[in-house]
């Protein structure tokens, strides 16, 4: 399997980041990472384990990127999302180079959500709850529908993106 570039993640390579992580983790310990919504609970558990083990964010940067890609892939496979590269304004807003766009135009930041879970460890940052909350959440505005060719940072604030 080809290796994904951790130093410069892009939307096109996120599937590979997730697949690489799944191959490593399921090969070693037979963890049930099957891209199901239920498997996001295991992602919470894995992140909590890294955090409780005292790992620094830099030390687990690659696995956290893989877990963020995995969460995004669950959104792609089960919620109809697509990976998107963020423009400079959205990179600054989200703090990440990529995210997912839902079918209704909302943008979400699974990489940032994984980092939040690692840094806080709180139930508020659960990846399973993240999925369940955003997938069933009604749209707050229709600004993105009017934007031909993409979504701008100021539109994310109106439409309801999450940092």
C-alpha positions in Angstrom: 0.0 0.0 0.0 1.3 3.5 -0.9 2.1 5.8 2.0 0.1 9.0 2.4 2.0 12.3 2.7 1.5 13.4 6.4 3.3 16.7 5.8 0.9 18.0 3.2 -2.5 16.4 3.4 -5.0 17.2 0.6 -8.5 16.1 -0.2 -7.4 13.6 -2.8 -5.1 11.8 -0.4 -7.5 11.6 2.6 -8.9 8.2 1.6 -5.3 6.9 1.5 -4.6 8.3 5.0 -7.6 6.5 6.4 -6.8 3.2 4.6 -3.2 3.3 5.8 -4.4 3.8 9.4 -7.0 1.0 9.1 -4.4 -1.4 7.6 -1.9 -0.7 10.4 -4.4 -1.0 13.3 -6.4 -3.9 12.1 -3.3 -5.8 11.1 -1.7 -5.5 14.5 -4.7 -5.8 16.8 -7.7 -6.7 14.8 -9.6 -3.6 15.8 -13.0 -3.4 14.1 -12.4 -0.3 12.1 -15.0 -0.9 9.4 -16.0 2.7 8.5 -19.3 2.2 10.4 -20.8 5.0 12.4 -20.5 2.6 15.5 -16.7 2.4 14.9 -16.4 6.1 15.8 -16.8 5.1 19.4 -13.6 3.1 19.0 -11.9 6.2 17.5 -12.9 8.1 20.7 -11.4 5.2 22.8 -8.1 5.2 20.7 -7.7 8.9 21.1 -8.4 8.8 24.8 -5.8 6.1 25.1 -3.1 8.2 23.4 -4.0 11.1 25.6 -4.0 9.1 28.8 -0.7 7.5 27.8 0.9 11.0 28.0 1.8 11.2 24.3 2.6 14.6 23.0 0.6 16.0 20.1 3.7 16.0 17.9 4.5 12.4 18.7 1.1 11.2 17.6 0.6 13.6 14.7 0.5 10.9 12.1 -2.0 8.6 13.9 -4.2 11.7 14.7 -4.2 12.6 11.0 -5.1 9.1 10.1 -8.0 9.1 12.6 -9.2 12.4 11.3 -9.1 11.0 7.8 -11.0 7.9 9.1 -13.7 10.1 10.6 -14.0 12.0 7.4 -14.3 8.8 5.4 -17.2 7.7 7.6 -18.9 11.0 6.7 -18.1 10.3 3.0 -19.4 6.8 3.1 -22.5 7.2 5.3 -23.5 10.9 5.1 -22.8 11.7 1.4 -19.9 14.1 2.2 -17.0 14.8 -0.1 -13.4 15.7 0.8 -12.5 19.3 -0.2 -9.3 21.3 -0.1 -9.8 24.6 1.9 -8.8 27.9 0.4 -6.5 30.2 2.4 -9.4 31.8 4.3 -10.9 28.5 5.3 -7.5 27.1 6.2 -7.1 30.0 8.6 -10.6 29.6 10.0 -10.5 25.8 10.5 -6.8 25.5 11.1 -6.6 22.5 8.7 -6.0 22.2 4.9 -8.9 19.9 4.2 -12.4 19.1 5.4 -15.6 17.6 4.1 -18.6 19.2 2.5 -22.0 17.8 3.2 -24.5 17.4 0.4 -26.3 20.5 1.6 -23.1 22.6 1.4 -22.1 22.7 5.0 -18.4 22.3 5.7 -17.0 20.2 8.6 -13.5 19.7 10.0 -13.0 16.1 11.1 -9.2 16.6 11.4 -9.7 19.5 13.8 -12.4 17.5 15.7 -9.9 14.7 16.3 -7.3 17.2 17.6 -10.0 18.7 19.9 -10.7 15.2 21.3 -7.0 14.6 21.9 -6.5 17.9 23.6 -9.6 18.0 25.8 -10.6 14.4 26.2 -14.1 15.5 26.9 -17.3 13.8 25.9 -18.2 17.1 24.2 -15.6 16.3 21.6 -16.8 12.7 21.0 -16.4 11.7 17.3 -19.5 9.5 17.4 -21.6 12.3 18.8 -20.0 14.6 16.2 -21.3 12.4 13.4 -24.8 11.9 14.9 -25.2 15.6 15.6 -24.1 17.0 12.2 -25.7 14.4 10.1 -29.2 14.9 11.6 -28.8 18.7 12.0 -31.1 20.9 10.0 -29.5 23.5 7.8 -29.5 27.0 9.2 -29.1 29.0 6.0 -29.0 28.7 2.2 -26.1 31.0 1.4 -23.9 28.2 0.1 -26.5 27.3 -2.5 -26.0 30.7 -4.1 -22.2 30.3 -4.2 -21.2 28.9 -7.6 -17.8 27.3 -7.6 -17.3 27.0 -3.8 -17.9 28.3 -0.3 -16.1 31.3 1.1 -15.1 31.6 4.7 -17.7 34.2 5.5 -20.3 31.8 4.2 -19.2 29.1 6.5 -20.2 31.3 9.5 -23.6 31.8 8.0 -24.2 28.2 7.0 -22.9 26.6 10.2 -19.5 25.1 9.7 -17.6 23.8 12.8 -14.1 24.5 13.8 
